[in-house]
């Protein structure tokens, strides 16, 4: 039976600019005909991965690294192998992963680069794969040194043994973040991993307008005759109550990790990280450390159900109810309507509600994040047994 673990969060942020666009403005979107504040899914996933690392929710051995600079990950091993320019290893890997039908197979690869070579794309590798690459570098040290001394490296220069062993290594991923968020290698589809987790762009439950903070800075070493500011500028910001949604395919997560205990540990860690992870944009200026007012976890069996359309008509400010309270009420009412049509009878809810607006008879209430994370893990364990 399918088992989708959904997360529904209502989170109010004080004035902030946590996720900005290319102009420096807070990201937004038109939804239901009204402008809403927005945090991108990529921004949220990066914050979750950072939380995994900074809080120790997942051990370093079970996490991946995403980089175009394998030479920096393997620096000590490459120097020990005699590569005076460790960055040349990136070009060797790039050529080793190329398909035979590439046009530039024998042309020497890309045009000569002015800066140190990097991979063509971000490579998401697990700690297990990194350890295996270290051994690979040691094993092929002499050949790698010879290749690194070439002005241009062709695919045909890289030995078949090295190519085969590298491709085999890239099939050993057992990283929680890779399993959750997936990876794609265009040159090696066999090691692609479909994400077990989908994260929606967070949107405000109400309409928003951008605001501007005009600021000045004083020159501490200015002369007595120098009046006025040493610097002036402005930064855009907003304040918003967001609806956040994510869903885990439990069976896909277990398949990606091929380890039941690690799967359950990943579920618990993800529950904690999702609640606590806040994007870092402009935090030194705004310090918007505002945790969710409501977290609802639902085990779905038929199909995932985003509740974003509860806010197609924006919530309006009222003097007697906070936006967060109204948003939770709206969420509960819409879930009841949608579940009556699309949900399975055995679906289960767990909640952590600081607003007091979620119906008391709808699911199991928890009193703190620790309890919610532990109960979510138990719910996932029972679902995987079923």
C-alpha positions in Angstrom: 0.0 0.0 0.0 1.2 3.5 -0.8 2.4 5.6 2.2 2.9 9.3 1.8 4.0 11.3 4.8 2.8 14.9 4.4 3.9 18.0 6.3 1.7 21.1 6.5 3.1 24.1 8.3 1.7 27.5 9.1 4.6 29.9 9.9 4.6 33.6 10.5 7.8 35.6 9.8 8.5 39.0 11.1 9.8 41.6 8.6 12.5 39.9 6.7 14.0 39.0 3.3 14.9 35.4 3.7 14.8 34.4 0.0 15.4 37.1 -2.6 15.4 37.3 -6.3 18.0 38.6 -8.7 17.2 42.2 -7.9 17.5 41.6 -4.1 13.7 41.8 -3.5 11.9 39.1 -1.5 10.5 36.4 -3.9 6.8 36.5 -4.5 4.2 35.0 -6.8 0.6 35.7 -8.0 -1.8 33.1 -6.5 -5.5 33.3 -6.6 -5.1 36.7 -8.4 -3.2 38.3 -5.5 0.5 38.8 -4.9 1.9 36.5 -2.2 5.2 36.2 -0.4 7.1 33.1 -1.5 10.0 31.0 -0.4 11.3 28.7 -3.2 11.5 24.9 -2.7 15.2 25.0 -3.5 15.8 27.6 -0.7 13.9 25.5 1.8 15.8 22.3 0.8 19.1 24.0 1.2 18.1 25.2 4.7 17.1 21.7 5.6 20.4 20.2 4.4 22.2 22.9 6.4 20.2 22.1 9.5 21.1 18.4 9.1 24.8 19.3 9.3 24.7 22.1 11.9 22.5 20.3 14.4 23.9 16.8 14.0 20.5 15.4 13.2 22.2 13.2 10.6 25.7 11.9 10.9 28.3 13.2 8.4 28.7 9.6 7.2 25.1 9.6 6.1 25.1 13.0 4.3 26.2 14.0 0.8 28.2 16.9 -0.6 27.1 18.8 -3.7 30.0 20.3 -5.6 31.7 21.0 -8.9 35.1 20.9 -7.2 35.9 17.3 -6.5 39.5 18.3 -6.2 38.7 20.2 -3.0 37.0 17.2 -1.5 39.9 14.9 -2.4 42.7 17.5 -2.0 44.9 15.5 0.3 44.7 12.3 -1.8 45.4 14.2 -5.0 48.4 15.9 -3.6 49.7 12.6 -2.2 49.3 11.1 -5.7 51.6 13.8 -7.1 49.0 16.1 -8.8 50.6 19.6 -8.6 47.3 21.0 -9.9 44.6 19.0 -8.1 41.9 20.9 -10.1 42.9 18.9 -13.2 41.2 15.9 -11.5 37.8 17.6 -12.3 38.6 17.6 -16.0 39.7 13.9 -15.8 36.3 13.0 -14.2 34.4 15.2 -16.7 36.1 13.3 -19.6 35.6 9.9 -17.8 31.9 10.4 -17.5 31.3 11.5 -21.1 29.3 9.3 -23.4 30.9 7.8 -26.5 28.7 9.8 -28.8 29.7 13.2 -27.6 30.8 15.4 -30.6 34.0 16.5 -28.9 35.1 13.1 -27.9 38.5 13.5 -29.6 38.7 17.3 -29.7 40.3 17.7 -26.4 37.0 18.5 -24.6 36.0 22.0 -23.7 37.9 25.0 -24.9 40.9 25.8 -22.8 39.7 27.4 -19.5 41.3 30.5 -18.1 40.4 29.4 -14.5 40.9 26.1 -12.8 38.7 23.4 -14.4 35.5 22.4 -12.7 32.9 19.7 -13.4 30.2 20.6 -15.9 27.5 20.3 -13.2 27.1 20.0 -9.5 27.8 16.4 -8.5 25.8 15.2 -5.5 27.9 12.4 -3.8 27.6 10.6 -0.6 30.3 10.1 2.1 30.5 6.4 1.0 31.2 7.5 -2.6 33.7 10.1 -1.5 35.6 7.4 0.5 35.6 5.1 -2.5 36.9 7.9 -4.7 39.8 8.5 -2.3 40.8 4.9 -2.7 40.4 5.2 -6.5 42.8 8.2 -6.6 45.4 6.2 -4.6 45.0 3.2 -6.8 45.4 5.1 -10.1 47.9 7.7 -8.7 50.5 7.3 -11.4 48.1 7.4 -14.3 46.3 10.4 -12.9 49.6 12.2 -12.5 50.4 11.6 -16.2 46.9 12.8 -17.3 47.2 15.9 -15.1 50.4 16.9 -16.9 48.6 17.1 -20.3 47.6 20.5 -21.6 44.3 19.0 -22.8 42.7 15.8 -21.6 40.6 13.7 -24.0 38.1 11.1 -23.1 40.3 8.5 -24.9 43.2 9.4 -22.6 41.3 8.1 -19.6 41.7 4.4 -19.0 38.7 2.1 -19.3 39.5 0.7 -15.8 39.3 4.2 -14.3 36.0 4.9 -16.1 34.4 1.7 -15.1 35.5 2.0 -11.4 34.4 5.6 -11.2 30.9 4.7 -12.6 30.6 1.8 -10.2 31.5 4.1 -7.3 28.8 6.6 -8.3 26.2 3.8 -7.8 26.9 3.4 -4.1 25.0 6.4 -2.7 23.6 5.9 0.8 23.2 9.5 1.8 20.0 10.8 3.5 19.9 14.1 1.6 20.6 12.5 -1.8 17.8 10.0 -1.1 15.4 12.7 0.0 16.1 15.3 -2.7 17.4 13.1 -5.5 20.2 13.7 -8.1 20.6 13.6 -11.8 23.7 12.9 -13.8 23.1 13.5 -17.5 26.2 11.5 -18.4 25.4 8.6 -16.2 21.6 8.0 -16.0 22.1 4.6 -14.3 23.1 6.4 -11.0 20.3 8.9 -11.1 18.2 8.8 -8.0 14.6 10.0 -8.0 13.8 12.2 -5.0 11.7 10.6 -2.2 10.7 14.1 -1.1 8.8 16.8 -2.8 8.8 20.4 -1.4 6.4 23.0 -2.5 7.2 26.7 -2.8 5.9 28.3 0.4 3.3 31.0 -0.2 1.7 33.5 2.1 -1.9 32.8 3.1 -2.7 36.5 2.6 -1.8 39.1 0.0 1.4 41.1 0.6 3.1 44.3 -0.5 6.8 44.9 -0.7 8.2 47.4 1.8 11.4 49.4 1.7 13.9 50.0 4.5 15.9 53.2 3.8 19.1 53.0 5.8 22.2 55.1 6.6 25.6 54.1 8.0 27.9 56.4 9.9 31.7 56.6 9.2 33.3 56.0 12.5 36.5 57.7 11.4 34.9 60.7 9.7 36.4 64.1 10.3 34.6 66.6 12.5 33.7 68.6 9.4 32.2 65.6 7.6 28.5 65.6 8.2 25.8 63.2 7.0 26.0 59.5 6.4 29.0 57.6 5.1 26.7 55.3 3.2 23.0 55.2 2.3 20.9 52.5 0.7 17.6 50.6 0.8 16.6 47.0 1.2 13.2 45.5 0.4 11.4 43.2 2.8 8.0 41.9 3.8 6.2 40.1 6.6 4.1 37.1 5.9 2.3 34.1 7.3 3.4 31.2 5.1 1.8 27.9 4.2 4.5 25.3 3.7 4.0 21.8 2.3 6.3 18.8 1.8 5.6 15.1 1.1 7.7 12.0 1.6 7.1 8.8 -0.3 8.1 6.4 2.5 8.6 3.4 0.2 10.7 5.4 -2.2 12.9 6.7 0.7 13.5 3.1 1.9 14.3 2.0 -1.6 16.8 4.8 -2.1 18.5 4.1 1.2 18.1 0.3 1.2 18.2 0.5 5.0 15.0 0.4 7.2 16.7 1.9 10.3 18.3 4.7 8.4 15.0 5.4 6.7 13.3 5.9 10.0 16.1 8.0 11.3 15.9 10.1 8.2 12.1 10.6 8.7 12.7 11.8 12.3 15.6 14.0 11.3 13.6 15.5 8.4 10.6 16.2 10.7 12.9 18.2 13.1 14.8 19.9 10.3 11.7 21.0 8.4 10.3 22.7 11.5 13.6 24.4 12.5 15.3 25.2 9.2 15.0 28.9 8.3 16.6 30.4 5.2 19.6 32.6 6.0 18.9 35.5 3.7 19.5 38.9 5.3 19.2 37.4 8.8 21.9 39.7 10.1 19.6 42.6 9.2 16.3 41.1 10.3 16.8 38.2 12.7 13.6 36.6 11.7 13.9 33.4 13.8 10.2 32.6 14.0 9.3 28.9 14.3 6.0 27.5 12.9 2.8 28.1 14.8 1.3 24.9 13.4 2.8 21.6 12.1 0.5 18.9 10.8 1.8 15.6 9.7 -0.5 13.3 7.8 0.1 9.8 6.7 -1.8 9.5 3.3 -2.5 6.2 1.6 -4.4 7.1 -1.5 -2.6 10.2 -2.9 -0.8 13.2 -1.6 -3.0 16.2 -1.0 -1.6 19.7 -0.9 -3.9 22.1 1.0 -2.5 25.3 -0.7 -5.9 26.0 -2.3 -7.3 26.7 1.1 -5.7 30.1 0.6 -6.7 30.7 -3.1 -8.9 33.4 -1.5 -6.5 35.3 0.7 -7.0 35.5 4.5 -7.9 39.0 5.5 -6.5 40.7 8.7 -8.9 40.9 11.6 -8.6 42.5 15.0 -9.8 39.5 16.9 -7.9 36.7 15.2 -4.2 36.6 14.1 -3.4 35.6 10.6 -1.9 32.4 11.8 -5.1 31.5 13.7 -7.3 32.2 10.7 -4.9 30.2 8.5 -5.0 27.1 10.7 -8.8 27.3 10.8 -9.0 27.7 7.0 -6.5 24.8 6.6 -8.6 22.5 8.8 -11.9 23.3 7.0 -10.4 22.8 3.5 -8.7 19.5 4.6 -12.1 18.2 5.8 -13.7 19.1 2.4 -10.9 17.6 0.3 -10.4 14.5 2.5 -14.1 13.6 2.1 -13.5 13.2 -1.6 -9.9 12.0 -2.1 -8.5 10.7 1.2 -8.4 7.1 2.4 -10.3 6.2 5.7 -7.0 5.0 7.3 -5.2 8.3 6.9 -3.8 9.6 10.2 -2.9 13.0 11.5 -0.4 14.2 14.1 -0.3 17.8 15.1 1.7 20.4 17.0 -0.7 23.4 17.3 0.2 26.6 19.1 -2.8 28.5 17.8 -5.5 26.3 19.4 -7.5 26.4 16.2 -7.0 22.9 14.9 -10.0 20.7 15.7 -9.3 18.6 18.9 -10.9 15.5 17.4 -8.8 15.6 14.2 -5.8 13.4 14.8 -3.3 13.0 17.7 -2.0 16.2 19.3 1.6 16.5 20.5 3.0 19.0 23.0 6.4 19.7 21.5 8.7 19.1 18.6 10.5 16.1 20.2 7.2 14.3 20.7 6.0 15.1 17.2 9.3 13.8 15.6 9.2 10.6 17.6 5.5 9.9 16.9 6.1 10.6 13.2 8.9 8.1 13.2 6.6 5.5 14.8 3.9 6.3 12.3 6.4 5.7 9.5 7.6 2.5 11.0 4.1 1.1 11.1 3.4 2.2 7.5 6.5 0.5 6.3 5.5 -2.7 8.1 2.1 -2.7 6.4 
